[in-house]
Structure formats: C-alpha cells, structure tokens
Amino acid sequence: MQAQKEEEDEVSVEEYVARCSFTGNDNDQLSFSSGDVLLVHAKMSSEWWWAELRGIKGYVPASYLLQGAEEDDEDPWQHKEYFGSYGTLRLHLEMLSDKSRTEAYRQVILSNSASLRNKVVMDLGCGTGIISLFCAQLSEPSEVYAVEASSMAEYTRQLVKQNGCEELITVLQGRAEEIELPEQVDILVSEWMGNCLLFECMVESVLLARDRWLKEGGVMWPSSAALSLVPCQADSYYAETMAFWEQPYGLDFTPLQPLAQQEFFTKPKFSHVIEPEDCLTAPCDVLQLDMYTLQVKDLESGVFHGFSAWFKVQFESLQRGEAPVELDTGPNSEPPHWKQTLFMLDRPVSVHAKEAISGSISLRRNPVWRRHMTVTLHWNVGEGTSNCQVGTKSFPMWR
C-alpha cells in the first residue's frame, strides 16, 4: 500500500462526488459528507481508493463515490428494473387483493368526501388508479392527477375511461422527479410504504412531490407513519429451517445447519405472520414520521428467536373532531399484503419473565442500489446481570 501511495503523484488525479456520508473506522480512513468533492489519487482495489478532502488524505470506499455523469449512466437501469416490476399485474393483483390496505384508502376518501369537493388531488404512484377512482367516484374534486412512472399508466388511462372518470382524472406517466403539473395541489395522497416501512425508498419521491406541488396548508395522506419493532419467538420457522436438520428420516444432517443459518437467517423474511402471543414484550415504535415536516436527510438515520417489524400510518381527517383513519399492519390486525418482517438471530436466546430486552435499530439506504437498504439491529438481554447477552446483526434488504 505504501508504495502505491508514493506513486500517487504519477497518476492523474480524478474528481469524485460523495453519494452519501461515510465515517472512517480508523486513522487511515477518510470521513466525508454527502456532496463533498474528493480528489482520488489512486484506486488501490475495486473497493478502496486513496483520496483527498480539504488537504487530508485517506482510504475511502469506492462505492460511496460517483464521477460526473456516472449516476445518470447507472440510474436508468435501476429505474427500468424497479418500475418494470410495477408494469406487470403480479404486484398490482397483490395490492388490490389486500382489503385492509385498499379499504383504508377508500375509507379516507369516503369520510372526507365533503372536504374534497372542488379540491385538486395528486395520487402519486397511482398504479392501476384505484385511489384516483375512489376520489372521482366518492367525492367531487375539481381535478385528480394520477401519476405513475411504470408502463401500467397506459392501462390506467383505459380504466379511467372505462369507469367514466376521464373528465376528472388526468393520468400522467413519469417519475415524481420529472413530471410537470399545470397547478399546485390541495391533497397529496400516495401508497408509498414498503416492507419495514421504508423499503424501496419511495418516500423520498413523495417528499420531493410535496415540496414541489403541495399548496401551503395542503394535506398529506398518509399524514404520519410509525415503524414498530418487537422481540419475538418464531418456533415454526426455526423448526422448518434449522431444527429440521437434526434428524431428518433418522439421519444426522447437522453439518448443514451452518449453511441453513447462512441461507435463511442472514436476510429478513418478508411476509411473515406472527401471532400476538409470539411477541415477547410490548412493541416499541422505533421510528415516527411526520409527513409534513419530514426531510430526506432525516432518514439517513419464551425463546427469543429474533425481531418482527411492521408499520402503521394515519390519515388525518378533514372533518373537525373526527378521528383519523389508521392502517395498522401489526399482528393484532387483519394481515395486509406486507404482513410483518422477521429478522432472525443466528441462534435462539432463552429469556425469562420481566427480563429486559433493549437495543437500537438503524435503517440505511444502499449507497449504490437506491431501492435497497440494510437494517442493523443491536440488542442487549439482561443488561446489568451476570447473564447479560449482547449482539449485533445486519440484514441486507434486496428486491
């Protein structure tokens, strides 16, 4: 490495921009913030480069940097992959079949129909246009802009016409970052939530649309959101994926257990359903979002088998004194298509009544693949006792 450093002056220096912030773990690593311009002197490997920031040099992770039009070269593929999946019926069938989710939006429109009269509505990420159609048929808005970036928008136009709503609903195909509206809107409604609330990071597009197109004093639906986390047991899943190898058909297959742990427990299990009795403690809201004040930068923050996560969102009522409509995806509600997300520990931990389980959770978007993220959990069982157990585990969430 030292020889490479000495030769850096012989290599042309290249200018790169930081995609996101990075904090170095030792004196050889260079810390920087999102948007900083770094001078790269040497590319030691595909993962680590030798760079300079304001006269200070150190190693930096290559994936955190981009050069010139590199982001433009990469993003079209990511957009094509992401929006392409929403151009097919599979995901729309799953969402429309989710009565808890769809009825919550229908109830919001129905209970606020009087207040929506003569209002301008934007339905961002409208998909097949179900929320836009609810607005047109259950209230009397002056205009509904149904915005959809995928090719499904072509069919949404047909559905709008088929249901006699073409005079009220205008379908616009394009990303939130690109579309242009002829006016600002009174209501911005969107079904942006993903597994573990933030997966797929659509919330960023919603915030951008809010800042560009929502009138002063306008309404956001959902108006707030919360991510809940609870230590849980998962006996059936553990038995299916780990205990199974102990003696299948009377044979000892335990050498496969490390492979099973790697295959089944290193990533979160989507669409997992837990029963209320599986919760080892009361759930805790670990993240709360106010959709009016939230900024993108705010997001860059029995037997104990693991943690389960779910979310709930609220839609404020426009009728004075009326309670908000709530969509809760937790174990005490009718399972929606998201269900819950299960994060398994590498091995179960025995816990006892009144024993405290504490910890923290971080959700970080992947610096390169912007629709993906990593969830890191830190936990502490029996802190302050002789049997204290501490652990940390990260789970990549990929589409």
PANUTI-10626 format. One record per residue (C-alpha): x, y, z. Coordinates in steps of 0.02 Angstrom, whole numbers, padded with zeros to 5 digits, always signed. Each point is the difference from the previous one (the first is absolute). Last residue first. Example, Ala and Ser with C-alpha at 12.3 -4.5 7.8 and 13.67 -1.06 7.14 Angstrom:
+00684-00053+00357/-00069-00172+00033/
END
This chain:
-01787-00327-00205/+00141-00001+00125/+00001+00030+00187/+00171-00030+00077/-00010-00055+00182/+00130+00055+00127/+00027-00083+00168/+00057+00058+00171/-00005-00094+00165/+00011+00015+00188/-00041-00130+00132/-00002+00043+00187/-00004-00155+00111/+00093+00081+00146/-00127+00140+00001/+00016+00185-00045/-00085-00021-00170/-00110-00154-00004/-00011-00014-00190/+00085+00133-00106/-00038+00028-00183/+00076+00091-00149/-00093-00016-00166/+00063+00059-00169/-00120+00015-00147/+00080+00021-00171/-00086+00083-00148/-00050-00026-00180/-00091+00117-00120/+00154+00112-00019/+00119-00137-00057/+00165+00095+00016/+00005+00078+00173/-00117-00134+00072/-00127+00088+00109/+00032-00012+00186/-00124-00055+00132/+00066-00002+00178/-00073-00092+00150/+00037+00012+00185/+00006-00108+00155/-00090-00059+00155/-00070-00166+00060/-00041+00002+00186/-00037-00159+00098/-00173+00017+00081/-00044-00181-00046/+00149-00101-00060/+00101-00007-00159/+00086-00144-00090/+00097+00058-00154/-00022-00078-00172/+00145-00014-00123/+00053+00104-00150/-00135+00127+00044/-00145+00010-00121/-00072+00163-00070/-00183-00025-00047/-00098+00128-00101/-00188+00009+00029/-00150-00014-00118/+00036+00109-00153/-00153-00069-00090/-00112+00048+00146/-00030-00118+00148/-00161+00048+00091/+00061+00089+00156/+00073-00053+00167/+00161-00060-00080/+00045+00172-00071/-00038+00077-00170/-00102+00145+00071/-00089+00118-00120/-00078+00142+00100/-00140+00119-00047/+00008+00159+00103/-00133+00039+00130/-00128+00134-00042/-00003+00160+00103/+00000+00117-00149/-00020-00093-00164/+00159+00002-00105/+00053-00160+00085/+00184-00043+00018/+00057-00158-00086/+00106-00108+00115/+00133-00128-00038/+00050-00160+00088/+00156-00103-00019/+00070-00173+00027/+00157-00079+00070/+00034-00169+00079/+00158-00034+00098/+00099-00159+00032/-00012-00174+00072/-00021+00046+00185/-00072-00155+00077/-00148+00022+00124/+00476+01277-00771/+00038+00047-00176/-00190+00021+00010/+00007+00176+00070/+00100+00058-00153/-00153-00032-00109/-00102+00126+00100/-00153-00033+00108/-00103+00154+00048/-00169-00036-00076/+00017-00190-00006/+00032-00010+00186/+00098-00161+00019/+00022-00108+00155/+00136-00133+00016/+00031-00126+00138/-00182-00019+00053/+00019-00137+00130/-00098-00162+00008/-00048-00070+00172/+00113-00144+00043/+00028-00181-00054/-00117+00012-00150/-00045-00175-00061/-00166+00010+00095/-00060+00134-00122/+00022-00123-00144/+00137+00032-00126/-00023+00000-00189/+00155+00014-00109/-00022+00088-00166/+00187+00034-00016/+00133-00102+00090/+00150+00112+00034/+00168-00054-00069/+00142-00090+00089/-00116-00127+00082/-00054-00117-00141/+00154-00033-00105/+00139+00029+00125/-00092-00090+00139/-00040-00143-00117/+00183-00014-00050/+00050-00005+00184/-00135-00133+00027/+00059-00113-00142/+00126-00092+00111/-00154-00045+00107/-00065-00126-00127/-00004-00150+00119/-00118-00131-00071/-00162-00071+00073/-00104+00059-00148/+00053+00180+00037/+00096+00006+00164/+00074+00169+00049/-00025+00083-00170/-00182+00048+00034/+00053+00101+00153/+00063+00138-00116/-00121+00048-00140/-00168-00075+00043/+00027-00004+00189/+00058+00181+00004/-00149+00053-00106/-00121-00091+00113/+00076+00063+00162/+00011+00183-00049/+00014+00092+00166/-00003+00187+00005/+00092+00158+00049/-00110+00145-00059/+00020+00142-00124/-00124+00131-00059/+00027+00125-00141/-00113+00153+00006/-00083+00107-00132/-00083+00169-00009/-00113+00099-00118/-00031-00143-00121/-00071+00095-00092/+00077+00175-00003/-00115+00153+00003/+00035+00176-00063/+00035+00149+00113/+00115+00079-00129/-00039-00091-00161/+00082-00166-00040/+00093-00006-00167/+00188+00014+00018/+00033-00033+00184/-00130-00137+00009/+00060-00079-00162/+00176-00010+00071/-00066-00073+00163/-00097-00132-00096/+00152-00044-00106/+00102-00029+00158/-00139-00107+00075/+00024-00121-00145/+00152-00068+00092/-00022-00180-00062/-00011-00057+00183/-00049+00142+00117/-00145-00074+00100/+00083-00165+00051/-00072-00066-00161/-00051+00144-00110/-00110+00153+00021/-00031+00120-00144/-00190-00008-00018/-00019+00181-00051/-00116+00147+00029/+00046+00182-00025/-00149+00115+00028/-00020+00185-00042/+00102-00006-00159/+00107+00125-00095/-00038+00038-00181/+00041-00047-00181/+00099-00151+00060/+00174-00049-00060/+00072-00173+00023/+00186-00036+00016/+00047-00034+00182/-00169-00079+00036/+00038-00125-00138/-00103-00003-00159/-00167-00047-00076/-00138+00125+00036/-00181-00058+00012/-00126+00142+00009/-00155-00043+00100/-00157+00108+00007/-00071-00003-00177/+00072-00174-00031/-00102-00074+00143/-00124-00109-00095/+00058-00167+00072/+00067-00065-00166/+00085+00168-00030/+00097-00009+00163/+00038-00184-00030/+00068+00038-00174/+00111+00139+00068/+00061-00120+00135/+00046-00123-00137/+00127+00120-00076/+00059+00049+00175/+00048-00182+00031/+00157+00041-00101/+00079+00059+00163/+00021+00179+00060/-00177+00028+00063/-00078+00168+00046/-00190+00015+00014/-00040+00186+00002/-00177+00022+00067/-00096+00158-00040/-00147+00102+00067/-00034-00127+00135/-00179-00062+00027/+00008-00147+00119/-00034-00188-00005/+00017-00033-00187/+00146+00113-00047/+00098-00026+00161/-00027-00189+00000/+00055-00003-00183/+00161+00091+00047/+00030-00126+00139/-00023-00147-00120/+00108+00074-00137/+00078-00162-00062/+00167+00055+00072/-00027+00173+00077/+00182+00032+00045/-00049+00175+00056/-00186+00039+00008/-00007+00190-00013/-00164+00084+00048/-00072+00171-00042/-00150+00048+00109/-00175+00046-00060/-00080-00118+00128/+00133-00091+00101/-00069+00067+00165/-00169-00080-00032/+00078-00168-00047/+00106-00011+00158/-00075-00161+00071/-00010-00078-00174/+00177+00045-00052/+00079-00066+00161/-00113-00153-00003/+00058-00045-00175/+00182+00017+00054/-00029-00116+00148/-00102-00117-00111/+00149-00025-00116/+00124-00044+00137/-00109-00113+00104/-00076-00077-00157/+00166-00057-00072/-00059-00073-00166/+00038+00166-00084/+00180-00007+00063/+00034-00181-00051/-00084+00023-00169/+00102+00157-00027/+00161-00092+00039/-00036-00139-00126/-00078+00110-00134/+00160+00056-00086/+00063+00178-00024/+00041+00011+00185/+00149-00117-00022/+00059+00108-00145/-00001+00151+00116/+00141-00074+00103/+00103-00080-00138/-00017+00149-00116/+00038+00123+00140/+00156-00097+00047/+00055-00007-00182/-00033+00186-00024/+00095+00037+00161/+00169-00065-00054/+00051+00114-00143/-00080+00151+00085/+00098-00039+00158/+00162-00012-00100/-00030+00169-00080/+00141+00083+00096/+00084-00121+00118/-00083-00093+00142/+00062-00047+00172/-00067-00109+00140/+00037-00161-00095/+00186+00039+00003/+00013-00009+00189/+00129+00131+00055/+00181-00016+00058/+00086+00155+00062/+00064+00174-00040/-00030+00169+00082/+00027+00159-00100/-00184+00048-00009/-00050-00176-00053/+00125-00120-00079/-00018-00177-00065/+00079-00173+00001/-00128-00125-00063/-00080-00155+00076/-00123-00126-00074/+00057-00036-00178/+00179+00008+00060/+00137+00127+00034/-00077+00134-00111/+00122+00144+00020/-00006+00189+00014/-00188+00028+00015/-00040+00182+00036/-00161+00015+00100/-00148+00118-00022/-00119-00009+00147/-00184-00024-00045/-00038-00123+00140/+00125+00021+00140/+00177-00063+00022/+00110-00105+00113/+00169-00061-00064/+00064-00169+00057/+00180-00024+00056/-00034+00066+00176/-00130-00133+00035/-00185-00038-00022/-00035+00138-00126/-00171+00081-00002/-00086+00006-00169/-00135+00117-00066/-00092-00027-00163/+00027+00004-00189/+00167+00089+00024/+00058+00091-00157/+00156-00051-00097/+00144+00096-00078/+00143-00097-00079/+00187+00025+00029/+00110-00063-00139/+00122-00131+00062/+00185+00042+00023/-00037+00093+00160/-00078-00159+00070/+00163-00098-00013/+00047+00025+00183/-00173-00059+00052/+00019-00157-00104/+00164-00039+00084/-00082+00020+00169/-00141-00120-00046/
END
